[in-house]
Structure formats: C-alpha cells, structure tokens
Amino acid sequence: MRKFLKNIICFYLLSFCFLKIEKVQSIIPFYYFPTIKNLEKESLSIGKNAYQLLFFGQYEDSLNLAKLAVKINAKDEKLWLILSEAQLANNLYKNALKSLDKAQEINPNISEIYFAKSNIYLQISKQNKAKNALKKGLSIEPNNHKAIFQLGNILLIEKNYFEAIKLFDRSIKIKPDFWQAFNNKGLAYFEKNEITLSIKLFEKAISIEDNAEPLLGLASCIRLKDIKLAVELAKKSLAKDPNYVNQNYRKEQLWGEKLQASTEILLQNKQLQNDVILAKSKIRASS
C-alpha cells in the first residue's frame, strides 16, 4: 500500500510538472532564426530582383536592392558583380570598381570581373588599365569573342591598325557572323587608305546585319565612285539611326579622322540636306 501510494504521488507530481511546462511554453513567444543557408538563398533572390530592375531601367531601385543583397551575404562574388552593374548604371564608377575589387578578392578566377573592369576603365578614359583588365580576363577565358573585339577597339583608338585587325580576325574566327568585327575592320582599313578592303568589309557587315553604321561607312567609301548609291545608302543609314549625322557620335563609335572627313563631305551633298535636317531634329527631340 505504501509503495502504491508512493507511486500515485510520483505520478501526480510528474503530471503537474508536465502541465506546468506546457503552460510556460504556451506564454513564451516563438522566434524563427533563419539559417545561414536560408539567408544566402534570400540574398541571391534579392540579387536576381536587383538585376531584373536593371533590365527595366529602374536603376536607383536596383542599386538599393543590390546593396541589401550584399549586406545579407558579402561572401558571394555574384552579388558584388550585380552591385557593380547597378552602380555603373547610376554612374558611380569608383564605387563600381570597388565592388569588382571585392568580387575579385572572393574569386579571382572569374573572367567577367576583369571584363566589367575594362568597361568601366574605358568609360573613365583609362585605356591602359582597360587593356590590362581585358588581357587578364582573356587569360582565364581566351575564346570570348566580345572581349577580343573590345581589345581590338582599344588598339583601334591607339591607331595600332595592324594589331587591331588581327584581333578582329580572331573574334570573327570564333564567331563568323560577328558583323561588328567586320565593320571595325572596315574602319581600320580606311585609315590605312585601303579603301577597296573597307568596301568589302562594310558590305560583309551589311549582309549579316543591315545596320546604320556599315551603311554610312560604305556610303563614305564609294562617294567618289558612285555618288548616287552613296546618297541612297546615307539616306537609309540616317533613317535607321539619326545619331550618325553627328560627328562626335561617330567618334564614339571609333571612326577615324579620314573616314570622318569623307563622311562630312558626303553629308554636305544637296540631295542629303533634308535627311540631315530631319536627323538632327530627331536627335534634339529625343534629348
């Protein structure tokens, strides 16, 4: 009996304890502490949203989201790359370079980091740094036709036409329908006074992409031989992209002095005056 009573008392005591614990638990608030994996997943999701906002032209919102993503997870180089793009879109060049430096510290073997750096250096007129960044990126990804083309463009700016042409040829070998490389080879050969080659290259570029730049380039090449066709091509070019009426814009597209001079003479043709006026008015309207 004594043993029985002892068992009964123990049972009730245990029951009381469990009931009390249950009561206490019922009044303590429950907190969710996210794991590192969950935080990383969330930061990547925010980063993707920031990148999408860039695509839609919402640059300030993209920058804010990208900053948040990096605050949550500063160890992911992809997020630093996204932040650098958002900073670049907001003309924050120095900040963008610092973000790329962070990405490089985390993983120095990503070619996109160096290609992105070269793009920024070009925008702030630091050609040597841009060239070195491209070379570093190409040492990691040697068959990137766009990077090879960009390196050729720097050499084109430096008037190193022979080496520029070699690089344009390399990019074409990787991507045979890369009309921009054919076009820029045409720019280089014109400055070397090899007009026949320029004509062929502009024609090749047009056969791939009926773009305003090779159309006007070809028109400038043939203005002495066939002014009627040159005028037709120039009209078509300005209708496609009125910006090419502007000498400074053409300079940004790496047109050399000789081609610029030929184009200015062509655009003074009486048959093109209405087209020139219309193109200039379109530029003013869009600015």
Summary of the structure (lengths in Angstrom):
residues: 287
radius of gyration: 31.3
end to end distance: 101.2
largest distance: 125.7
contacts: 901
relative contact order: 0.05
helix: 80%
strand: 0%
